[in-house]
Amino acid sequence: MRTSAAEPNRFLHRFAWFTAGATVLLICSGGLVTSNGVGLAVPDWPTTFGYNMFFFPFSKWIGGIFFEHTHRLIASLIGLLTIILAVWLWRAQTERWLKVLGLVSLGVVILQGILGGLRVTLLKDEIGIFHACLAQAFLGLLVVIALALSPTWRRLAQSSFNISSKALTVFALIISGLIYTQLALGATMRHQHRDLSILDFPLAYGRIIPPTDPASLVRINEVRDKQALSDVSAAQIWLQWWHRLVGAIVGLTIIGFWVWVRREAKTSSVLPKLAGVWLGLVIIQITLGGWTILSNKAADIATAHVAFGAITFAVGIATCALLIRSQQLSQTSGASLTSPQLTEVAL
């Protein structure tokens, strides 16, 4: 008996989601490294204190070494999973664009490994920022692959997800772009390896717009010196303020998206649920952002903030992919209905 093309991909679909989930774990691990300030706890690469990293004695996994070495091992696992996924996609009965996307993901994960090593050997924070941003993009690629292999993706062809609004699709893409910008701003803040630039929340030094004139900076740094905190510059204050502002904009736009979807997606059960999850995630994310500040950047809270930021971005990518897929199906369906053959039959 001949097996359908979709059936063998059931395990491939699950494996793709597993790889995406493991990538979230890797991002959390990287967050723990930066939140604890132990990015250089292991000074060499690709070895670990001269050992092959896979044979580094467990008895030496202590302090910051534990976080950094664990991050390297999880990264190696993700590399292996991505190789398997790329080969599996290439050999499976999948669309060509998915095969190509698997190869792109493999290229990205190789680049990620190289960047991680260069961050250690060259001691450049800029590489760490790019490394963090690329990790989010890699997660987005995996989410698209996993979603395209899912039953939900196939069910779209049966019009179970009838959303044809191009404006809604563009809006979702804009929100996801804002989230990525927010993640990039957060990565830049974390890789400065400094204390918080703004210590109060939701205000900034008691104001909506923080004071950054020379006299105010002198007063701010005098107070920070008494608290044994590092001095802060105007640029660092504005960086954190923009991180907050973009976060607020993301929250408002997701609320708007949720309201829009509930009005338009009356025949779909998928998109309203996804929009509700997106809204819930951004509320948690904003709460964790405030908690991070009020806890003076406690490592566990800051890492949770990083993790939920990645998941929020992943849900945004999934939403965009579903909307684009629905757009394509709507256009195909419209073209079919207006074809001369179908018009003749209808008459």
VEXMAR-999182 format. One line per 8 residues: their letters; for each residue y, x, z of N, C-alpha, C, O. Coordinates in steps of 0.1 Angstrom, whole numbers. Each point is the difference from the previous one (the first is absolute). Layout:
N
A	Y/X/Z/Y/X/Z/Y/X/Z/Y/X/Z ~ ...
// end
This chain:
347
MRTSAAEP	-12/8/0/12/-8/0/12/9/0/2/9/8 ~ 8/-12/-17/12/8/-2/10/-3/12/3/-12/2 ~ 2/23/4/9/-2/11/14/-1/-6/4/7/-9 ~ 5/-15/15/13/-2/-5/8/13/3/-3/8/9 ~ 14/-6/-16/8/12/2/7/0/13/2/11/6 ~ 1/-22/0/7/-1/12/-9/3/12/5/6/10 ~ -18/-9/-11/-8/1/12/-2/15/5/1/2/12 ~ -3/8/-21/-2/13/5/13/6/6/-1/10/8
NRFLHRFA	12/-16/-10/13/5/6/2/-5/14/10/4/6 ~ -19/-12/-1/2/-5/14/0/12/10/9/0/8 ~ -18/9/-10/0/12/9/11/10/-3/6/6/9 ~ -2/-5/-22/11/8/-3/13/-6/6/9/8/4 ~ -8/-21/-5/12/-6/6/1/3/15/11/3/5 ~ -22/-4/2/0/3/15/3/14/2/7/4/10 ~ -13/5/-18/3/14/2/15/4/-2/5/8/7 ~ 1/-15/-17/14/2/-3/8/-4/12/10/7/4
WFTAGATV	-13/-18/2/7/-5/12/-2/10/12/9/2/8 ~ -21/3/-7/-4/9/11/9/13/-2/5/5/10 ~ -4/0/-22/8/12/-3/15/-3/4/6/9/6 ~ -1/-21/-9/14/-3/3/1/-1/15/10/5/5 ~ -19/-11/2/0/-1/15/0/14/6/7/3/10 ~ -15/6/-15/-1/13/5/13/8/-3/4/9/8 ~ 3/-13/-18/13/7/-3/10/-5/10/9/8/4 ~ -9/-20/0/9/-5/11/-3/8/13/9/4/7
LLICSGGL	-22/-1/-5/-3/8/12/5/14/-2/5/6/10 ~ -5/0/-22/6/13/-2/15/0/2/5/10/6 ~ 2/-20/-10/14/-1/2/3/-1/15/10/6/5 ~ -18/-14/2/1/0/15/-2/14/6/8/4/9 ~ -18/3/-14/-2/14/5/12/9/-3/3/7/9 ~ 2/-8/-21/12/7/-3/12/-3/9/8/8/4 ~ -7/-22/-1/10/-4/9/-1/6/14/10/3/7 ~ -22/-2/-2/-3/6/13/4/15/0/5/5/10
VTSNGVGL	-7/2/-21/3/14/-1/15/2/1/5/8/8 ~ 3/-16/-16/15/1/1/6/-5/12/9/5/6 ~ -15/-17/-1/5/-6/13/-1/10/12/8/0/9 ~ -19/7/-9/-3/10/11/6/14/-3/-1/8/8 ~ 7/-7/-20/6/13/-3/-10/12/-1/3/11/5 ~ -15/-14/-11/-10/11/0/-4/3/-14/-12/4/-2 ~ 21/-6/-7/-3/3/-14/-5/14/-3/-7/3/-10 ~ 12/7/18/-4/14/-2/-9/5/11/-1/12/3
AVPDWPTT	-6/-21/4/-10/4/10/-11/8/-5/-5/9/7 ~ 2/-11/-20/-10/9/-7/9/7/-11/4/-6/-9 ~ -3/19/11/10/8/-8/-5/4/-14/8/5/-8 ~ -21/-6/5/-5/5/-12/-6/-12/-8/-3/-11/5 ~ 1/13/-18/-6/-10/-9/-5/7/-13/6/10/-4 ~ -18/-13/-1/-8/-12/4/-10/3/11/-7/-9/4 ~ 8/20/2/-9/3/12/7/-5/12/12/-4/0 ~ -19/4/11/5/-5/13/-2/12/10/-11/2/5
FGYNMFFF	21/5/-2/-1/12/8/-11/10/-5/-7/6/8 ~ 7/-5/-21/-10/9/-7/-13/-6/-2/-8/6/-8 ~ 5/-18/14/-13/-6/-3/1/-9/-12/10/-5/-4 ~ -22/3/-2/-1/-11/-10/3/-13/8/-6/-2/10 ~ 15/-6/-15/4/-12/8/-11/-9/4/1/-6/10 ~ -12/6/-18/-11/-9/3/-9/5/11/-9/-7/5 ~ 11/20/-2/-8/6/11/8/6/11/-5/8/8 ~ 17/-13/-6/9/4/11/-7/-6/13/-2/-12/1
PFSKWIGG	0/21/9/-7/-5/12/7/-11/7/12/0/2 ~ -20/-10/2/6/-12/6/7/3/13/9/-6/4 ~ -14/17/3/5/4/13/15/4/-1/7/0/10 ~ -3/4/-22/14/4/-2/9/-11/-5/12/2/-2 ~ -17/-14/1/8/-12/-4/8/-4/13/-3/-10/6 ~ 14/17/-3/7/-4/12/15/-1/-3/5/7/-9 ~ 2/-15/17/14/-2/-2/4/-4/-14/-6/-8/-6 ~ 17/14/1/4/-3/-14/-9/4/-11/0/-6/-10
IFFEHTHR	-9/15/13/-10/4/-10/-9/-12/-4/-4/-2/-11 ~ 1/-6/22/-9/-12/-3/7/-9/-10/-7/-4/-10 ~ 20/1/11/6/-9/-9/1/6/-14/-3/-7/-10 ~ 7/19/9/2/7/-13/-14/2/-7/-1/-3/-12 ~ -9/7/19/-13/3/-6/-7/-13/-4/-6/-1/-11 ~ 7/-9/19/-5/-13/-3/6/-6/-13/-7/-6/-8 ~ 20/8/7/7/-5/-12/-5/7/-12/-2/-6/-11 ~ -1/19/11/-6/7/-11/-13/-5/-4/-4/-1/-11
LIASLIGL	-5/-2/21/-13/-5/-2/0/-13/-7/-8/-3/-9 ~ 17/-6/14/1/-14/-5/5/1/-15/-5/-7/-9 ~ 14/16/7/5/2/-14/-11/5/-9/0/-4/-12 ~ -8/13/17/-12/4/-8/-9/-11/-4/-5/-1/-11 ~ 3/-8/21/-9/-12/-2/6/-9/-11/-7/-5/-9 ~ 21/3/10/6/-8/-10/-1/6/-14/-2/-7/-10 ~ 3/20/9/-2/7/-12/-14/-3/-6/-1/-3/-12 ~ -9/4/20/-14/-2/-4/-1/-15/-5/-6/-3/-10
LTIILAVW	11/-6/18/-1/-15/-3/7/-2/-14/-5/-9/-8 ~ 16/15/6/8/-2/-12/-8/5/-12/1/-6/-11 ~ -7/18/12/-9/5/-11/-11/-10/-3/-2/-3/-12 ~ -4/-2/22/-11/-10/-2/5/-12/-7/-6/-6/-10 ~ 18/1/14/6/-12/-5/4/2/-15/-3/-9/-8 ~ 9/20/5/4/3/-14/-12/1/-9/0/-6/-11 ~ -11/12/15/-12/1/-8/-7/-13/-1/-4/-4/-11 ~ 4/-4/21/-6/-13/0/7/-9/-9/-6/-8/-8
LWRAQTER	19/8/9/8/-8/-9/-2/3/-15/-1/-8/-9 ~ 0/21/6/-2/5/-13/-13/-5/-6/-1/-2/-12 ~ -9/2/20/-14/-3/-4/-3/-15/0/-9/-5/-6 ~ 17/-3/14/-2/-14/1/6/-8/-11/8/5/-8 ~ -12/-18/7/5/-9/-10/14/-5/4/1/-12/4 ~ 9/20/-5/13/-4/5/10/2/-12/-3/7/-9 ~ 15/-13/10/10/2/-10/4/14/-1/0/7/10 ~ 5/-3/-22/4/14/-2/11/4/10/1/11/5
WLKVLGLV	9/-20/-3/11/3/8/-4/3/15/6/8/7 ~ -17/-14/-3/-5/3/14/-7/14/0/2/7/10 ~ -8/-4/-21/-6/14/0/11/10/0/-1/10/7 ~ 12/-12/-14/11/9/-1/6/1/14/4/11/5 ~ -2/-23/2/6/0/13/-9/8/10/6/6/9 ~ -19/-7/-11/-9/8/9/3/15/-2/0/8/10 ~ 2/-3/-22/2/14/-3/14/4/5/2/11/6 ~ 8/-20/-7/13/2/6/-1/2/15/7/9/5
SLGVVILQ	-14/-18/1/-2/1/15/-6/14/4/4/6/10 ~ -14/-2/-18/-6/13/3/10/11/-2/1/9/9 ~ 7/-9/-19/11/10/-2/10/0/12/4/10/4 ~ -1/-22/0/10/-1/11/-6/6/13/7/7/8 ~ -20/-10/-5/-6/5/13/-1/15/-1/1/6/11 ~ -4/0/-23/0/14/-1/14/6/3/1/10/7 ~ 9/-16/-13/14/4/3/3/-1/14/7/9/6 ~ -11/-20/1/2/-1/14/-6/11/8/7/5/10
GILGGLRV	-19/-1/-13/-6/11/7/7/13/-1/2/7/9 ~ 3/-5/-21/8/13/-3/13/-1/8/4/10/6 ~ 3/-21/-6/12/-1/7/-1/2/15/8/6/6 ~ -19/-12/-1/-3/2/14/-2/14/4/5/5/10 ~ -12/3/-19/-2/14/3/13/8/-2/3/9/8 ~ 5/-13/-18/13/7/-2/10/-2/12/8/8/3 ~ -9/-20/2/9/-3/12/-3/10/11/9/4/7 ~ -22/-1/-5/-4/10/11/4/14/-4/6/7/8
TLLKDEIG	-9/-3/-20/2/14/-4/14/4/-3/5/11/2 ~ 3/-21/-8/14/3/-3/10/-5/10/12/4/0 ~ -17/-11/10/9/-5/11/12/-8/-5/11/3/5 ~ -13/-11/-15/11/-8/-5/-1/-15/4/-10/-6/-4 ~ 20/1/11/0/-14/4/1/-9/-12/-5/-11/0 ~ 12/15/-11/2/-8/-12/-14/-3/-6/-2/-11/-5 ~ -7/20/6/-14/-2/-6/-7/-11/9/-7/-8/-6 ~ 9/9/19/-6/-10/9/5/-14/-3/-7/-10/0
IFHACLAQ	20/9/-4/6/-14/-3/-6/-5/-13/-5/-12/0 ~ 4/20/-10/-7/-4/-12/-14/-3/2/-6/-9/-6 ~ -1/17/14/-14/-2/3/-2/-14/7/-9/-7/-4 ~ 18/3/13/-1/-13/6/3/-11/-10/-7/-10/0 ~ 17/11/-9/3/-10/-9/-11/-2/-11/-4/-11/-3 ~ -2/22/-1/-11/-1/-10/-12/-6/6/-8/-7/-7 ~ 6/8/20/-11/-7/7/1/-15/-1/-10/-7/-2 ~ 22/2/3/2/-14/-1/-2/-5/-15/-6/-10/-2
AFLGLLVV	10/18/-7/-2/-3/-14/-15/0/-3/-5/-9/-8 ~ -2/18/13/-15/1/-1/-7/-12/5/-9/-6/-6 ~ 14/1/18/-6/-12/6/3/-12/-9/-9/-8/-2 ~ 21/7/-4/3/-10/-10/-10/-1/-12/-4/-10/-4 ~ 1/22/-1/-9/1/-11/-14/-5/4/-6/-8/-8 ~ 1/11/20/-13/-4/4/0/-15/2/-10/-7/-3 ~ 21/1/8/1/-14/2/-1/-8/-13/-7/-10/-1 ~ 14/15/-9/-1/-6/-13/-14/0/-6/-5/-9/-5
IALALSPT	-2/21/6/-13/1/-4/-10/-10/7/-7/-7/-7 ~ 8/7/20/-9/-8/8/3/-15/-3/-10/-8/-1 ~ 22/4/-1/4/-14/-3/-5/-4/-14/-5/-11/-1 ~ 6/20/-8/-4/-3/-14/-15/-1/-1/-5/-6/-10 ~ -3/11/20/-14/-2/0/-5/-12/8/-12/-2/1 ~ 22/-5/5/-4/-11/9/-2/-13/-7/4/-2/-11 ~ -11/-7/18/-2/-14/-5/13/-7/-2/1/-8/-10 ~ 9/10/18/13/-6/-1/6/3/-13/6/-9/-7
WRRLAQSS	-7/22/3/6/4/-13/-7/-8/-12/7/-4/-9 ~ -20/2/10/-7/-7/-11/3/-15/1/1/-6/-11 ~ 1/1/23/3/-15/1/14/-3/-6/2/-12/-3 ~ 7/22/1/13/-3/-5/-2/-6/-15/8/-8/-4 ~ -18/12/-3/-2/-4/-13/-4/-15/-1/2/-6/-11 ~ -6/0/22/-3/-14/1/12/-8/5/-2/-11/4 ~ 14/17/-5/12/-7/4/0/-4/15/7/-10/3 ~ -14/17/6/1/-3/14/12/5/6/3/-2/12
FNISSKAL	5/10/-20/12/6/6/11/-1/-11/4/9/-6 ~ 2/-21/5/9/-4/-10/14/3/3/7/-9/4 ~ -3/21/-5/14/4/3/5/7/-13/-5/11/-4 ~ 15/-17/-2/5/6/-13/14/4/1/6/4/-10 ~ 0/-4/22/14/4/2/2/15/-1/-4/7/8 ~ 11/-3/-19/3/15/-1/9/4/10/-1/12/5 ~ 10/-20/-1/10/4/11/-7/3/13/4/9/7 ~ -14/-17/-4/-7/2/13/-8/14/-1/0/7/10
TVFALIIS	-5/-4/-21/-7/13/-2/10/11/1/-3/10/7 ~ 15/-11/-13/10/11/1/4/1/15/2/11/5 ~ 0/-22/2/4/0/14/-10/8/8/3/8/9 ~ -16/-11/-11/-11/7/7/1/15/-2/-2/8/9 ~ 4/-4/-22/1/14/-4/12/7/7/-1/11/5 ~ 12/-18/-4/12/5/7/-3/2/15/4/10/5 ~ -10/-20/1/-3/2/14/-10/12/3/2/7/9 ~ -12/-6/-18/-9/11/2/7/14/-2/-3/9/6
GLIYTQLA	13/-9/-16/7/12/-2/9/3/13/2/12/3 ~ 3/-22/3/8/2/12/-9/5/11/4/9/8 ~ -16/-14/-7/-9/4/11/-4/15/-2/0/8/9 ~ -2/-4/-22/-3/14/-3/12/9/4/-1/11/5 ~ 13/-16/-8/13/7/4/0/2/15/4/11/5 ~ -7/-22/2/0/1/15/-11/10/5/3/7/9 ~ -14/-7/-16/-10/10/4/4/14/-2/-2/9/8 ~ 9/-7/-19/6/14/-3/10/4/10/1/12/4
LGATMRHQ	8/-21/0/10/3/10/-7/3/13/4/10/7 ~ -14/-18/-3/-7/3/12/-7/14/0/0/7/10 ~ -6/-4/-22/-7/13/-1/11/12/1/-3/10/6 ~ 14/-12/-12/11/10/2/4/2/14/2/11/5 ~ -1/-22/2/4/1/15/-11/7/8/3/9/8 ~ -16/-13/-11/-11/6/8/-1/15/-3/-3/8/10 ~ 5/-4/-22/-2/15/-3/12/8/3/0/12/-3 ~ 10/-17/9/11/8/6/-4/6/13/6/9/5
HRDLSILD	-17/-15/1/-5/5/13/10/1/11/1/10/7 ~ 7/-21/-6/11/0/10/-1/-13/8/-7/-9/-3 ~ 15/9/14/1/-12/8/7/-11/-8/6/2/-11 ~ -7/-15/16/7/-11/-7/15/3/-1/6/5/9 ~ -1/-9/-21/14/2/-2/9/-11/6/11/2/4 ~ -17/-14/-3/6/-12/6/-9/-5/11/-12/-2/-2 ~ 17/1/14/-9/-2/12/0/-15/4/-8/-3/9 ~ 17/-5/-14/0/-14/4/-4/-9/-12/0/4/-11
FPLAYGRI	-4/-17/15/-5/-9/-10/2/-14/5/-2/-3/12 ~ 7/-7/-20/2/1/-15/14/6/-4/2/3/-12 ~ 7/0/22/13/6/-4/-2/15/-1/-11/5/3 ~ 21/2/-8/0/14/-2/12/6/8/11/-1/-5 ~ -15/7/16/11/5/9/10/-11/4/12/2/0 ~ -18/-14/2/8/-12/4/8/-7/-11/7/-9/3 ~ -9/13/-15/7/-6/-11/-10/-4/-11/-11/5/-1 ~ 15/-14/-8/-8/-3/-12/0/12/-10/-10/4/-5
IPPTDPAS	22/2/3/1/12/-8/3/12/9/10/-1/7 ~ -19/11/-7/2/10/11/12/9/-3/4/2/-11 ~ 3/3/22/11/9/-2/-5/14/-3/-8/5/7 ~ 14/1/-17/-5/13/-4/12/10/-3/-1/10/-6 ~ 13/-14/11/11/9/-1/-2/12/9/-8/-1/10 ~ 15/12/-12/-2/12/8/1/-2/15/-8/5/8 ~ 18/-13/-3/2/-2/14/-12/-8/6/-5/3/11 ~ 0/-13/-18/-11/-8/4/-13/8/1/-8/-1/9
LVRINEVR	6/10/-19/-12/9/0/0/9/12/-10/3/6 ~ 22/2/-2/1/9/11/-4/-8/13/-8/5/8 ~ 13/-17/-6/-4/-9/11/-15/-3/0/-7/1/10 ~ 2/-4/-22/-14/-4/-1/-9/12/4/-10/-2/8 ~ 13/14/-13/-8/11/3/1/5/14/-9/6/6 ~ 21/-9/1/1/4/14/-10/-9/8/-6/5/9 ~ 5/-18/-12/-9/-9/7/-14/5/-3/-9/0/9 ~ 6/3/-22/-14/4/-3/-4/13/7/-11/2/4
DKQALSDV	21/8/-3/-3/12/8/-4/-3/14/-9/7/5 ~ 15/-16/1/-3/-4/14/-14/-6/1/-7/1/11 ~ 2/-6/-22/-14/-6/0/-10/10/-6/-11/-4/-3 ~ 15/16/1/-8/11/-6/-5/-4/-14/-12/3/-3 ~ 20/-9/-5/-3/-4/-13/7/9/-10/11/6/3 ~ -16/-4/-15/6/9/-10/13/-7/-5/2/-12/0 ~ 7/21/-4/13/-5/-5/-3/-7/-14/-10/3/-7 ~ 19/-12/4/-2/-8/-12/13/1/-9/11/2/5
SAAQIWLQ	-13/-2/-18/11/1/-10/2/-14/-5/-8/-10/2 ~ 19/8/-9/4/-13/-6/-11/-3/-11/-3/-12/-1 ~ -2/21/-6/-10/-3/-11/-13/-5/7/-6/-9/-6 ~ 2/14/17/-12/-5/7/2/-14/5/-9/-8/0 ~ 21/5/5/3/-13/5/0/-10/-11/-6/-11/1 ~ 12/14/-13/0/-9/-11/-14/-2/-6/-3/-11/-5 ~ -5/22/5/-14/-2/-5/-7/-10/8/-7/-9/-5 ~ 8/9/19/-7/-10/8/6/-13/-2/-7/-10/1
WWHRLVGA	20/9/-2/7/-13/-2/-5/-6/-13/-2/-12/0 ~ 2/19/-11/-5/-5/-13/-15/-5/1/-4/-9/-6 ~ -4/17/14/-13/-4/2/-1/-14/6/-8/-9/-3 ~ 17/7/13/0/-14/7/5/-10/-10/-5/-11/-1 ~ 16/14/-6/6/-10/-10/-10/-4/-10/-1/-12/-3 ~ -6/21/-3/-10/-3/-11/-11/-8/6/-5/-10/-6 ~ 1/13/19/-10/-8/7/4/-14/1/-8/-10/-1 ~ 21/8/5/5/-14/2/0/-7/-13/-3/-12/-1
IVGLTIIG	7/19/-10/1/-7/-13/-15/-3/-5/-2/-11/-5 ~ -7/19/8/-14/-3/-3/-5/-12/7/-6/-9/-6 ~ 9/8/19/-3/-12/8/6/-13/-6/-8/-10/-1 ~ 20/10/-2/7/-11/-6/-6/-4/-13/-1/-12/-3 ~ -1/22/-6/-5/-3/-13/-15/-6/0/-3/-8/-8 ~ -5/13/18/-13/-5/1/0/-15/5/-8/-8/-4 ~ 17/5/13/2/-14/4/4/-8/-12/-6/-11/-2 ~ 15/16/-6/4/-8/-12/-12/-2/-10/-1/-10/-6
FWVWVRRE	-7/21/5/-12/-1/-9/-10/-11/6/-5/-7/-8 ~ 3/7/21/-9/-9/6/5/-15/-3/-8/-8/-3 ~ 21/6/5/5/-14/-2/-1/-3/-15/-4/-12/-3 ~ 7/21/-6/-1/-3/-14/-15/-3/-4/-2/-10/-8 ~ -7/18/13/-14/-3/-3/-5/-13/4/-7/-7/-7 ~ 11/3/19/-5/-13/6/6/-12/-8/-6/-10/-1 ~ 17/13/-6/5/-11/-9/-6/0/-13/-2/-11/-6 ~ -1/22/0/-5/1/-13/-15/0/-2/-6/-6/-9
AKTSSVLP	-1/13/18/-15/2/-1/-8/-12/5/-8/2/9 ~ 11/-14/-14/-6/-12/6/-15/-1/-4/-8/-6/7 ~ 5/12/-18/-14/-1/-5/-9/12/4/-11/1/-4 ~ 17/8/11/-7/13/4/-1/1/14/9/-4/8 ~ -21/8/-3/-3/2/14/1/15/3/2/4/12 ~ -2/5/-22/-1/14/2/14/6/4/2/6/10 ~ 8/-9/-19/13/6/2/7/-5/13/6/9/7 ~ -6/-21/-3/6/-4/12/-6/7/12/8/4/10
KLAGVWLG	-21/-2/-10/-6/7/11/4/15/0/3/5/11 ~ -2/1/-23/4/14/-1/14/1/5/4/10/7 ~ 5/-19/-11/14/0/4/1/-1/15/8/6/6 ~ -17/-15/0/1/-1/15/-5/12/7/6/4/10 ~ -16/3/-16/-4/13/6/11/10/-1/2/8/9 ~ 4/-7/-21/11/9/-2/12/-2/10/5/9/6 ~ -2/-22/-4/10/-3/10/-4/4/14/8/6/7 ~ -20/-9/-3/-5/4/13/1/15/2/3/5/11
LVIIQITL	-7/3/-21/0/14/0/14/6/2/2/9/8 ~ 7/-15/-15/14/6/1/6/-3/14/8/8/5 ~ -12/-19/0/5/-3/14/-5/10/10/7/5/8 ~ -20/-2/-9/-7/10/8/7/13/-2/2/8/10 ~ 0/-4/-23/6/13/-3/14/1/6/3/11/5 ~ 5/-21/-6/14/1/5/-1/1/16/8/8/6 ~ -17/-15/0/-2/1/14/-4/14/4/5/5/10 ~ -15/0/-17/-4/14/3/11/10/-2/1/10/7
GGWTILSN	8/-12/-17/11/9/-2/9/0/11/5/11/5 ~ -1/-23/1/8/-1/12/-7/7/12/7/6/8 ~ -20/-9/-7/-7/5/11/-1/16/0/1/6/10 ~ -2/-1/-22/0/15/-2/13/6/6/0/10/6 ~ 11/-17/-9/13/5/5/1/-1/15/4/9/7 ~ -7/-21/-2/1/-3/14/-10/9/8/3/2/12 ~ -14/2/-18/-10/8/7/3/15/-2/-8/9/4 ~ 20/-6/-10/4/14/-3/-11/7/-9/-4/11/3
KAADIATA	0/-19/-13/-10/5/-10/-13/5/6/-5/11/-3 ~ -1/-20/11/-13/2/6/-10/2/-12/0/-8/-9 ~ -9/17/10/-8/4/-12/-9/-12/-4/-1/-2/-12 ~ -5/-5/21/-9/-11/-4/8/-11/-6/-5/-6/-10 ~ 17/2/15/8/-10/-6/5/4/-13/0/-8/-10 ~ 5/20/8/5/5/-13/-11/0/-10/2/-3/-12 ~ -14/7/16/-11/0/-10/-4/-14/-4/-3/-2/-12 ~ 3/-8/21/-3/-14/-3/11/-5/-10/-3/-7/-9
HVAFGAIT	15/12/11/11/-4/-9/-3/5/-14/2/-7/-10 ~ -7/20/9/-3/6/-13/-12/-8/-6/0/-3/-12 ~ -10/-1/20/-12/-7/-5/4/-13/-6/-4/-4/-11 ~ 12/-4/19/3/-13/-5/10/0/-12/0/-9/-8 ~ 8/20/7/8/2/-12/-9/2/-12/3/-6/-11 ~ -13/14/12/-9/2/-11/-7/-13/-4/-2/-3/-12 ~ -3/-5/22/-7/-13/-3/10/-10/-6/-4/-7/-10 ~ 16/7/14/10/-9/-5/2/3/-15/2/-9/-8
FAVGIATC	-1/22/5/2/5/-14/-12/-4/-8/1/-5/-12 ~ -13/7/17/-12/-4/-7/-1/-15/-3/-4/-3/-11 ~ 8/-5/20/0/-15/-3/10/-3/-10/-2/-8/-9 ~ 14/15/9/10/-2/-11/-6/4/-13/3/-7/-10 ~ -10/18/9/-6/4/-13/-10/-10/-5/-1/-3/-11 ~ -7/-2/21/-10/-10/-4/7/-13/-5/-5/-6/-10 ~ 15/2/16/8/-12/-4/5/2/-14/-1/-9/-8 ~ 7/21/6/6/3/-14/-11/0/-10/2/-6/-11
ALLIRSQQ	-13/12/14/-11/0/-10/-5/-14/-3/-3/-3/-12 ~ 1/-5/22/-4/-14/-3/10/-8/-8/-4/-7/-9 ~ 17/9/12/10/-7/-8/1/5/-14/1/-8/-9 ~ -3/21/7/1/5/-14/-13/-5/-8/2/-3/-12 ~ -13/3/19/-12/-5/-6/1/-15/-4/-3/-4/-11 ~ 9/-4/20/3/-14/-3/9/-2/-12/-1/-9/-8 ~ 12/18/8/9/0/-11/-7/2/-14/2/-7/-9 ~ -11/17/9/-7/3/-12/-9/-11/-5/0/-4/-11
LSQTSGAS	-7/-2/21/-8/-12/-3/7/-12/-5/-4/-7/-9 ~ 16/5/15/8/-11/-4/5/2/-14/0/-10/-8 ~ 4/22/4/5/3/-13/-12/-2/-10/2/-5/-11 ~ -14/10/15/-11/-1/-9/-4/-15/-2/-3/-4/-12 ~ 4/-3/23/-4/-15/-1/11/-7/-9/-4/-9/-8 ~ 16/12/10/11/-6/-8/-2/3/-15/3/-8/-8 ~ -6/21/5/-2/4/-14/-12/-8/-6/0/-3/-12 ~ -10/1/20/-12/-6/-5/3/-15/-3/-5/-6/-10
LTSPQLTE	12/0/19/3/-15/-2/9/-2/-12/0/-11/-5 ~ 8/21/1/9/-2/-11/-5/5/-13/7/0/-10 ~ -20/5/10/-6/6/-12/-2/-12/-10/-3/-11/4 ~ 3/14/-18/-2/-10/-10/-13/-7/1/-1/-12/-2 ~ -10/20/6/-13/-6/1/-1/-11/11/-5/-11/-3 ~ 11/14/15/0/-10/11/9/-12/-3/-4/-11/4 ~ 15/14/-12/8/-11/-3/-7/-10/-9/2/-12/1 ~ -9/18/-11/-8/-9/-9/-10/-8/7/-2/-12/-3
VAL	-6/18/12/-10/-7/8/6/-11/8/-5/-11/0 ~ 17/14/6/6/-10/8/5/-12/-8/-1/-12/4 ~ 5/14/-16/4/-11/-9/-12/-8/-5/2/-9/-7
// end
